[in-house]
Amino acid sequence: MPANDYNPDIANRDLKYYIFDWDDNILHMPTYIHLERRLADGSWVPHLVSTAVFSVVRKDTLNYRPPDGNMEKAFVEFRDIEGSESKFLKDANAAIDRVLSGNKRHPPSFNTFCKTLREGRIFAIVTTRGHSPNTLRKGVELFIDRILTPEDKKEMIRNLRGYTVCYDEPGLNERLSDAEILERYLSQNHYHAASNPDFIRKVAENANFDPQNSEHRKQFAILAFLEDIFKMVERLGTRKPISVGFSDDDPGNVAAVADFIRSTLRKRFPAVKFVVYDTSDPEIEKGHKLVVSGQLGLF
């Protein structure tokens, strides 16, 4: 695409940012959690569950438990295994196949994620998986490659070039190829797997968060994303309304994030409108919307 083919209306846009859980929110991944289920006679048998089912049974410790009491064994499919093909990418490909074939309805945030990419909005993937950030990024790249149409990709590049013209140094847009524009965009986003050992170590360095609590780890990831965003907004030197949307299919995570916004984030970022989407009901497009904090204000 020619460098002078960009969206000039970017200068008039509000600043919108998004935080997405991945499983059953963006894609229905065929990845299973390995549990044991207690039978009526008191014996235990192996039992595979999806992430959607796990969000319901995870606190039922009377009837469900990880193998040998080891949660790492339960989530073996949610980790990167050195020297093997990425299970995450294989499952993402399978999930995309089902969407494209029409055999599986897409999750509630699927269309919102497509729109986020087309518009070139900055986003974060925040999942309880244990992959590396690079693995999650490759999943996003796969999504762009297979889900976005040629017209979608053209719109995305036009918008990304518009942001470059509007907010970056003069002449940078002309010096960058489409591939470099996309690379730059993908590098600006956050990819947080809250059960990744390196990520857990980072959480442990902050006394305000419990590294053993998955909800706390997600809160830590959200705060890191917001702090990065506001450093960027300060560098831009612009005063525009700012909103941040968060979506997750696990009601426990939704409640924890909503409480975190009320107790901490809205005080730290008072000019931001925070919107949380509970996507636990797959029949509700975009999910159940909760406006957790305030009206749009100028940063």
N, C-alpha and C positions, 0 to 999 in steps of 0.2 A: 504494500500500500504506500502511495506517495506520502512523504512527510508532511506535506501541506494539506492532506486530507484528514482533518481532525474535527472534533466536535467543539465549536466555539461557545456553546451554551454551558460548558462546564463551569465557567466563571460565575454563573447564576445559581448553581446548585447549593443546597444545604449540605452539611457534612453528616453523612449517615455511615455507620459502621455496624458490622454484624459479627456475632459469635455463634458458631454452630457446633452442636454435638454431631457426630457422624452417623452412628448406627441407628437405623429406624427413624432417622431424622432427615438425613440427606439420601441415604441408600439403605435398602433392606439387605444387609450383608448375610450370606450363608455361613456365618461363623458361629460356632457353638461353644458354650461354657460347659465344662465337664464337672458334673456334680454327682452326688449319691443321694438317692431318695429312700426314705424309710417306708417299708411296707407295713401292712396291718399286723403282721406277726413280729415286728420289731427288727427284722433283718434289713440290710441295706443293699441296694442294687445301683449299678451305674445308670446315670440319667443325664442326657444331653438337653440343654435348654438354650433358646435364643436369648438375645439381649432383652427383648421385650418381656419375655417370661421371667427372666432373672430380676428385672426391675420390680416384679410383683412378689417373687418368692425369696428374695435375697435376705430378708430379715426373719424368715421362718426357719430358724436354726433347729427347731424340733424335728422337722421333716426333711430338711435339705442340708447337706454339708459338702465341703470340698473333699476330694480324695485324700486320705491320710491327714485330713485337717490342714492341708496345704493349698492356699489360694493360688499359688503359682501353678500348681498342677491343674487347677480349675480353669485357668486362663491361658493355657499353653498355646491355644490358637490365636491369641491376641498379642503375641510377642514376636519379635524378629528373631529368627533362628539363623545364626551365622552359617554361611556356606550353602544355604538352601534358597530356592525360589521364594519370593515374598508371598506368604499366605494372604496378606492383606491385599496385594494387587490382584492375585488370583480370584479372591472373593469379590473384590470390587468389579473386576471384569465380568464375573458371573452375575452379579447384581445388575450391572448395566445391560447385559444381554437380556435379562428378564424384562427390564423396563422397555428396551427397544423392540422386543418381540410382542409387547402388550400382554404378556403372561402374568405380570406382577404390577399392581398399582404402585406408583411411586409414593414415598413417604411425604408427610405434610410440608417439610421445608425444602423439598426438591426444587420446586419452581422458584422459590425465593433465592435459593443458592444460584440457580441459573441466571436470574435477574441480577444478582450481586456481581457475578462474573461479567455479564454483558455490559453492565454499567461501570465496571472497573472500580467498584467500591472495595475498600480495605476490609479484611475480615480475619477472623481467627477460627481455627478448628480446635476445639477443646473436647477431648474424648478421654474416657478412662482406660483406653487401650494402653499397651506398653511399648508401642513402636517408637522408632526414632523420628524426629521431626522430618527428616528427609524422606522416610517412607510415607508419611502422611502427605507431604508435598507431592510426591509421585502419584499418589491417589488423586489429588486435585488435578494434576496435569493429565492423567488418564481421563478424568471426568470431562475436562475441557476438550480433549481430543475426540472423545467418542460421543458425548452428549450434545455439545454445542454444534449448531449447523454452521456452514460456511458464512451465512449472513450474520449469525450470532457472533462469530469470531471477528468478522469485519467490524461490527458495531463495537465490540470490546476494544479492539485496537484503536478505533477512532476516538473512543472515550479516554483511553489511556494516553493517547497523544494529546488530547485536550487538556488533561491534567498536567502533562509535562509542559505544554505551552503556557498554561495559566500560572503554575506554581514553581517551576524550575528555572534554572538560569537560561537566559536568551540563547537560542541556537542549539540547545541540547537536543530538542526534538528532531532537528534536521540531521543530526549526527548519528542518531540511533536507528537501527533497522527494526522491523516488526518483531523479530525474534528477541532483540535486545530490550525492546519496550516491554514485551511479555515477561522476560526474565526479571527485569527490574520490578515489575508488579508482583510477581510471585515471591520475590525475596522480601517484599515489604509486609507480607502477611505473616501471621503467627500460626505455628503448627505444634500444639501441645498435646502430648500423650501422657496423661496424669499418672500412669503406672510405669512409665519408663524409669529405670533406676537413676539415670542422670537427673531427670526432672525431680524425682523424690528427694535427691540429695540437695537440690536447690531449695526446695520447700523447707527442708530441715534446717537450713541456715537462717530462716526467718522465724522468730519466736512467736509470731502472731498466728501461725498456722501449724496444725498437727499433720505431719507427713504420713501418719498412718490412717488418716481419715480421707477417703476418696473425695468427699464433698469439699473438704478444706483444700485439697489439691486443685480442684476445679476453680475454687475461689481465687487461689493464688495465681492461676493461669489467667483468669479474667482481669485481675488487678494488673498483672504484668503487661497485658495487651493495652489496657486503658492508659497506663503510664506512658507507654511507647507512643500511643496515639496523640496524647496531649503534648508530648515533646515535639512531635511533628507539627501539630497545629500551632504551637507557639512559634516554631521556625517560620511557618507560612505567614504569620503576622496578619491573619484575616479574622474578622469578627462575623461569624455566621452561626445560625442555629445548629446544634449538635444533638444527634440521637444515636443510641446504641441499642440494638436488638439482640436478645439471647434466646435460643431455642434448644429444647432438650425433651426427649421422650420419657425420661425417668422422673416421675412426680417428686421423688425425694430430692433429686438434684435441682429441680425447678424451685421447690420450697426453700432449699438452702441458698440458692442464688438470689431469690427474691428477698430473703431475710438479710443477706449480705449487702444487697443494694440499699435496703432501708437503714441498716445499722451503720454502714461504712461508706459505701460508694456515693450516695447522694449528698453526704456531707463533704466528701473530698472533691466531688465534681458537681457542684450545685447547679451549674448551667446546663447539665445534660438531662435529656428525657430518656429514661430507661424503660424499655418495653421487653417483657418476658413472654415467651410463647411456650405453653405446655402442649407438646405434640404427642402425648401418650395415647390419644384417640386417633387412629389412622384415618378415620372417616372425616375428620375436620380439616379442611384445607388450611394450611398455615398454622393450625393449632389454636388452642384457646388463648386469647390475648389478655395479658395482664399489664396495665400501665402502672409500673411500680413507683415511678418518681417523676413528678412534675411536668410542666409544659416546656416547650422549646424556648430556650433563652439564648442570648448571644454570649459566645465565649470571648 
